[in-house]
Amino acid sequence: MGRSRDFFFWKVLFLLFIAVGVAYLFFQKWYLPAAISFIVLFVFAFRWLGKQRRLVDEVLDFSEAVRYRDFTRRFVIRHPKSTEGKLFAAFNDINDVYKRISMDKEIQHQYLNKVLNMLDSAIIFYQEDTGKVMWINDAFKQLFRTPHIGNIRGLMKRHPELYEKTIHMKLGKQQVESVSLAMGKIKLLMHGSTFSTQEGTFRIVVYQNISEAIDETETRAWHKLLRVLTHEIMNSIAPISSLAETLHARLEHGYGEEDIEDLKLGIYTIKRRSEGLLQFAKSYRMINKVDQPNFVDIQLKVLFESIYQLLEPTLLQKNIDLDIILKDTRLALRADVNLVEQALINLLLNAMEAVKDCVEPYISIAGLKRDGYVVIKIQDNGRGMSPDIQEQIFTPFFTTKKSGSGVGLTLSKQIMLLHKGNLFVESEEGKGSTFSLQFVL
């Protein structure tokens, strides 16, 4: 670059020198040498300026090509050391760099396009101000039967309900909406976000069809429930039916004084089993009648002490050690104290049942804060559970106890769901179980 500037300086100096010489010869009245010198000056200046003009035209052409992102042109370099050669070399280098950048961007675009099209979730990307749709994936086209859409307002004709819920959705939060489509009414899990660039504000909306997942989950739950209901009802009705048939047969053939006691016993048995079946039905109704929580601030220290006082006689009678672990004595949660106590008592009674055959029965109840949740853990060193049993313990009326109703854990789960929390279990056969109640802060 330094040499090019020096060369340009000497050219200008040379032209000035010839111009001064022409003026000198002209004032000395040496007209012929002056005319010849002037012609030399004119030809040299014309050629030099013409060359500069061509270089300027090349720069303008290159800038036009850059504006339209055309980097296919190659500049022929005849004299590498000349100003033109160096300029053309720089243009070729810029073209090569932009080609590599363009190729990398195209690869990234193709990769991103493939990944997004592999997703089951429908995605639309559009400009907020104009509504211009920049991109939709294949899942969007298939779910909403929309092969192409140029503007978000195009949804008004095809799916007006979907359009309204998309435009007025709350950004940054997931929400479940029901939308009527050609296939029928479906539930969508929707999530949207925005970002801004120099070109404007853009919005990305993701739709997930959760109807099939909900239906599948509900179907599995119903199958589990029906299996348990069928088992429990048959266990009650089959003996009643058999005993009633036996009593009927004896009445048909007549009976004596000695048979009256047997008849009374049989009728009493039928009554008792019928009452058991009624109690079973009441338990089912109880699951569906958990009241809405009355939220108050609860100190875990006070909650644990209250439950311990309630269960202390039973614990002492059964010789079970119960540890309360609470590092932060100020830890609190917002919940319904009665419902939470009921859930904890159910879990502690189950833990006491699980450790009854242990040499050194042990249960702990702990409170801690973790990842934005308040967690209450109830751990025992009892017999534990197999994976199959763990999958079914929250199913209504499922129980492994001879005298259990199978309602306690279902109620506890229902109570946690009413609190927008959850109930989890971790267990291993022979090593005990841990139940975790997770409350949102």
C-alpha positions in Angstrom: 0.0 0.0 0.0 2.9 2.3 0.8 4.5 1.7 -2.6 1.2 2.4 -4.3 0.9 5.8 -2.6 4.5 6.6 -3.5 3.9 5.6 -7.1 0.8 7.8 -7.2 2.8 10.7 -5.7 5.5 10.4 -8.3 3.0 10.3 -11.1 1.3 13.5 -9.9 4.7 15.1 -9.5 5.7 14.1 -13.0 2.5 15.6 -14.5 3.1 18.8 -12.6 6.7 18.9 -13.8 5.6 18.5 -17.5 2.9 21.1 -17.0 5.5 23.6 -15.6 7.8 22.7 -18.5 5.0 23.4 -21.1 4.3 26.8 -19.5 8.0 27.7 -19.5 8.5 26.7 -23.1 5.3 28.6 -24.0 6.5 31.9 -22.3 9.9 31.5 -24.0 8.0 31.4 -27.3 9.3 28.0 -28.1 6.0 27.0 -29.5 6.9 23.7 -31.2 8.6 22.1 -28.2 5.7 23.6 -26.1 3.1 22.0 -28.3 4.9 18.6 -28.4 5.3 18.7 -24.6 1.6 19.6 -24.2 0.5 16.7 -26.4 2.7 14.4 -24.3 1.1 15.8 -21.1 -2.4 15.4 -22.5 -1.9 11.8 -23.7 -0.2 10.8 -20.4 -2.9 12.5 -18.3 -5.7 11.1 -20.4 -4.5 7.6 -20.1 -3.7 7.9 -16.4 -7.1 9.4 -15.6 -8.9 6.8 -17.8 -7.2 4.1 -15.9 -8.3 5.7 -12.6 -11.8 6.0 -13.9 -11.9 2.3 -14.9 -10.7 1.4 -11.4 -13.4 3.6 -9.9 -16.0 1.8 -12.1 -14.6 -1.5 -10.9 -15.0 -0.4 -7.3 -18.6 0.7 -8.0 -19.4 -2.6 -9.8 -18.0 -4.5 -6.8 -20.0 -2.5 -4.3 -23.1 -3.2 -6.4 -22.4 -6.9 -6.4 -21.8 -6.8 -2.6 -25.2 -5.1 -2.1 -26.9 -7.8 -4.0 -24.8 -10.5 -2.4 -23.2 -11.6 -5.7 -19.8 -13.0 -4.9 -19.4 -15.1 -8.1 -17.2 -12.7 -10.1 -13.5 -13.2 -10.4 -11.2 -10.3 -11.2 -8.3 -11.1 -13.7 -5.0 -10.0 -12.3 -2.6 -9.2 -15.2 0.0 -7.2 -13.2 0.1 -8.4 -9.6 2.3 -5.5 -8.4 0.3 -2.8 -10.0 -2.4 -0.8 -8.2 -5.0 -2.5 -10.3 -3.6 -6.0 -9.6 -3.5 -5.3 -5.8 -7.0 -4.0 -5.8 -8.4 -6.9 -7.8 -6.5 -9.3 -5.5 -8.2 -7.7 -2.5 -11.6 -8.0 -4.3 -11.0 -11.7 -5.0 -10.0 -12.2 -1.3 -13.2 -10.5 -0.1 -15.3 -12.7 -2.5 -13.6 -15.8 -1.2 -14.3 -14.8 2.4 -18.0 -14.0 1.7 -18.4 -17.3 -0.2 -17.1 -19.2 2.8 -19.4 -17.3 5.1 -22.3 -17.8 2.8 -21.6 -21.5 2.5 -21.3 -21.8 6.3 -24.6 -20.0 6.8 -26.3 -22.2 4.2 -25.0 -25.3 5.9 -26.3 -24.0 9.3 -29.6 -23.1 7.7 -30.0 -26.5 6.2 -29.0 -28.2 9.4 -31.4 -26.1 11.5 -34.2 -26.6 8.9 -33.7 -30.4 9.1 -33.7 -30.4 12.9 -36.8 -28.3 13.2 -38.6 -30.3 10.6 -37.8 -33.5 12.5 -39.7 -32.1 15.6 -43.3 -33.2 16.2 -44.1 -29.7 17.5 -45.6 -27.2 15.0 -43.5 -23.9 14.7 -44.3 -20.6 13.0 -41.9 -17.7 12.7 -43.3 -14.3 11.6 -42.7 -10.5 11.8 -44.9 -8.9 14.4 -45.5 -5.5 12.6 -46.3 -6.8 9.2 -47.4 -10.3 10.0 -45.1 -11.6 7.2 -44.4 -15.3 7.8 -40.7 -16.0 7.6 -40.8 -19.8 8.1 -43.0 -22.7 9.1 -41.9 -26.3 9.7 -43.4 -29.5 8.2 -45.2 -30.3 11.5 -47.1 -27.0 11.2 -48.2 -27.8 7.7 -49.4 -31.3 8.6 -51.1 -30.4 11.9 -53.0 -27.4 10.5 -53.3 -28.6 6.9 -51.6 -25.5 5.7 -49.0 -26.2 2.9 -48.1 -22.5 2.6 -48.8 -19.2 4.4 -47.4 -15.9 3.4 -48.8 -13.8 6.2 -50.1 -14.7 9.7 -53.4 -13.1 8.8 -53.8 -15.9 6.3 -54.8 -18.1 9.3 -58.0 -16.0 9.7 -59.6 -17.8 6.8 -58.3 -21.3 7.5 -58.3 -21.3 11.3 -59.8 -18.2 12.8 -59.9 -19.6 16.3 -56.2 -20.6 16.1 -55.3 -17.1 14.7 -57.0 -15.3 17.6 -55.4 -17.4 20.2 -52.0 -17.0 18.5 -52.2 -13.2 18.3 -53.5 -12.7 21.8 -51.4 -15.4 23.6 -49.2 -14.5 26.6 -45.6 -14.6 25.6 -43.0 -16.4 27.7 -45.5 -18.7 29.3 -46.9 -22.1 28.3 -50.7 -22.3 28.0 -53.1 -25.0 27.0 -55.8 -24.0 24.5 -58.6 -26.0 22.8 -58.9 -25.4 19.0 -61.4 -26.8 16.5 -59.7 -28.1 13.3 -61.0 -30.3 10.5 -60.0 -33.4 12.4 -62.1 -32.2 15.4 -61.3 -30.4 18.6 -57.8 -30.8 19.9 -55.8 -29.5 22.9 -52.7 -27.4 22.1 -49.8 -26.6 24.4 -48.7 -23.2 23.1 -45.5 -21.3 23.8 -44.4 -18.0 22.2 -41.4 -15.7 22.4 -40.2 -12.5 20.6 -36.8 -11.0 19.7 -35.8 -7.8 17.9 -33.3 -7.0 15.2 -32.6 -4.0 13.0 -35.2 -5.4 10.6 -38.0 -5.4 13.2 -39.6 -7.5 15.9 -40.2 -11.2 15.3 -42.2 -13.8 17.1 -41.8 -17.6 17.3 -44.8 -19.7 18.3 -44.6 -23.4 19.1 -47.7 -25.6 19.1 -47.8 -29.1 20.6 -50.8 -31.4 20.1 -51.3 -32.9 23.5 -54.7 -34.4 22.9 -53.2 -37.8 22.0 -50.9 -37.8 25.0 -53.8 -36.9 27.3 -56.0 -39.5 25.8 -53.3 -42.2 26.0 -52.6 -41.2 29.7 -56.3 -41.2 30.6 -56.8 -44.5 28.8 -53.9 -46.1 30.8 -55.3 -44.6 34.0 -58.8 -46.0 33.3 -57.4 -49.4 32.5 -55.5 -49.5 35.8 -58.5 -48.2 37.7 -60.9 -50.7 36.0 -58.6 -53.6 36.8 -58.5 -52.6 40.5 -62.2 -51.9 40.6 -63.1 -55.2 38.9 -60.8 -57.1 41.3 -62.2 -55.4 44.4 -65.8 -55.7 43.4 -65.4 -59.3 42.3 -63.7 -60.1 45.7 -66.8 -58.8 47.4 -69.6 -60.0 45.1 -68.4 -63.5 44.4 -68.5 -64.7 48.1 -71.9 -62.9 48.6 -73.3 -64.6 45.5 -72.0 -68.0 46.5 -73.2 -67.8 50.1 -76.7 -66.5 49.0 -77.0 -69.4 46.6 -76.1 -71.8 49.4 -78.6 -70.3 51.8 -81.3 -70.3 49.1 -80.7 -74.0 48.4 -81.0 -74.8 52.1 -84.3 -72.9 52.3 -85.6 -74.7 49.3 -85.0 -78.1 50.9 -86.3 -77.0 54.3 -84.5 -76.4 57.5 -84.7 -77.3 61.1 -83.9 -75.6 64.4 -80.2 -76.6 64.0 -80.0 -74.7 60.7 -81.2 -71.4 62.1 -77.8 -70.5 63.5 -76.1 -71.3 60.2 -78.7 -69.1 58.4 -78.1 -66.3 60.8 -74.4 -66.5 60.4 -74.7 -66.6 56.6 -77.0 -63.6 56.5 -74.6 -61.7 58.9 -71.7 -62.6 56.6 -73.7 -61.3 53.6 -74.5 -58.1 55.5 -70.8 -57.6 56.5 -69.5 -58.1 53.0 -72.2 -55.8 51.6 -71.1 -53.1 54.1 -67.5 -53.7 53.0 -68.6 -53.1 49.4 -70.5 -49.9 50.5 -67.4 -48.7 52.3 -65.4 -49.4 49.2 -67.8 -47.2 47.2 -67.6 -44.4 49.9 -63.8 -44.6 49.6 -64.0 -44.0 45.9 -66.3 -41.0 46.4 -63.9 -39.6 49.0 -61.1 -39.5 46.4 -63.2 -37.2 44.2 -64.3 -35.0 47.0 -61.0 -33.5 48.2 -61.8 -29.9 49.1 -60.0 -26.9 47.4 -57.0 -25.9 49.5 -57.3 -23.1 52.0 -53.8 -21.6 51.6 -52.0 -20.3 54.7 -48.3 -19.9 55.6 -47.1 -23.0 57.4 -43.8 -23.3 59.4 -42.4 -26.8 58.8 -41.1 -26.9 62.3 -44.6 -26.5 63.7 -46.1 -28.9 61.2 -43.5 -31.7 62.0 -43.9 -31.2 65.8 -47.7 -31.4 65.5 -47.6 -34.7 63.5 -45.0 -36.2 65.8 -47.2 -35.5 68.9 -50.1 -37.2 67.1 -48.2 -40.3 66.2 -45.8 -40.5 69.2 -47.9 -43.2 71.1 -48.0 -45.5 68.1 -44.3 -45.0 67.4 -43.4 -45.9 71.0 -45.8 -48.9 71.1 -44.2 -50.3 67.9 -40.6 -49.3 69.0 -40.0 -47.2 65.8 -37.5 -44.4 65.7 -38.7 -41.3 64.0 -36.1 -38.5 63.2 -37.1 -35.0 62.2 -34.4 -33.4 60.0 -34.8 -29.6 59.5 -31.6 -27.6 59.0 -33.4 -24.4 58.4 -35.9 -24.0 61.2 -37.5 -20.9 59.5 -38.4 -22.9 56.4 -42.1 -22.4 55.5 -44.5 -23.2 52.7 -47.9 -21.9 51.6 -50.5 -24.7 51.7 -53.6 -26.1 53.4 -52.4 -27.3 56.7 -55.2 -29.8 57.2 -54.7 -31.4 53.7 -50.9 -31.5 54.1 -51.2 -33.1 57.5 -53.5 -35.7 56.1 -51.1 -36.5 53.3 -48.1 -36.7 55.7 -50.0 -38.9 58.1 -51.0 -41.3 55.3 -47.4 -41.6 54.2 -46.0 -42.0 57.8 -48.6 -44.7 58.5 -47.5 -46.5 55.3 -43.9 -46.2 56.4 -44.7 -47.6 59.8 -46.3 -50.6 58.1 -43.3 -51.0 55.9 -40.8 -51.2 58.8 -42.8 -53.4 61.1 -40.6 -56.5 60.3 -37.3 -54.6 60.6 -34.9 -55.4 63.4 -34.2 -51.7 63.9 -37.2 -49.9 62.4 -36.4 -46.3 61.4 -38.3 -43.5 59.7 -37.2 -39.9 59.0 -39.1 -36.8 57.9 -37.0 -34.0 56.4 -37.7 -30.5 55.1 -35.4 -28.7 52.6 -35.4 -26.1 49.9 -34.2 -27.2 46.5 -34.3 -25.7 42.9 -37.2 -23.3 43.7 -39.2 -25.9 45.6 -39.9 -26.8 49.2 -39.5 -30.6 49.5 -40.7 -32.8 52.4 -39.1 -36.3 52.3 -40.3 -39.3 54.3 -37.8 -42.1 54.3 -37.9 -45.6 55.8 -35.6 -48.6 56.0 -38.5 -51.0 55.3 -38.9 -53.8 52.8 -39.1 -51.4 49.7 -41.0 -52.0 46.5 -40.5 -53.5 43.1 -40.6 -51.3 40.0 -44.0 -52.9 39.1 -45.5 -52.0 42.4 -44.1 -48.4 42.2 -46.0 -47.9 38.9 -49.3 -48.8 40.5 -49.2 -47.4 44.1 -51.0 -44.2 43.1 -53.8 -46.0 41.3 -57.0 -45.8 43.3 -57.7 -48.9 45.6 -54.4 -50.6 44.7 -52.9 -52.0 47.9 -50.4 -54.6 49.0 -51.8 -54.7 52.6 -54.3 -57.3 53.6 -56.4 -54.8 55.4 -55.7 -51.7 53.3 -58.2 -49.8 51.2 -55.7 -48.5 48.6 -57.0 -44.9 49.0 -54.3 -43.3 51.2 -51.6 -42.7 48.5 -54.2 -41.7 45.9 -55.5 -39.1 48.3 -52.0 -37.9 49.1 -51.2 -37.6 45.4 -54.5 -35.7 44.8 -53.7 -33.3 47.6 -50.3 -32.5 46.1 -51.8 -31.9 42.7 -54.3 -29.5 44.2 -51.3 -27.6 45.6 -49.8 -27.4 42.1 -47.1 -29.7 43.4 -46.4 -33.4 43.1 -45.6 -36.6 45.0 -42.7 -38.9 43.9 -41.5 -42.2 45.2 -38.0 -43.8 45.1 -37.7 -47.4 46.3 -35.6 -50.5 46.1 -36.6 -53.9 47.4 -34.9 -54.6 50.7 -33.5 -51.1 51.1 -36.5 -49.0 51.9 -38.5 -46.2 50.3 -38.5 -42.4 50.0 -41.6 -40.3 49.3 -41.0 -36.7 48.3 -43.7 -34.1 48.5 -42.7 -31.2 46.2 -44.3 -27.7 46.8 -43.8 -24.7 44.5 -42.4 -21.7 46.3 
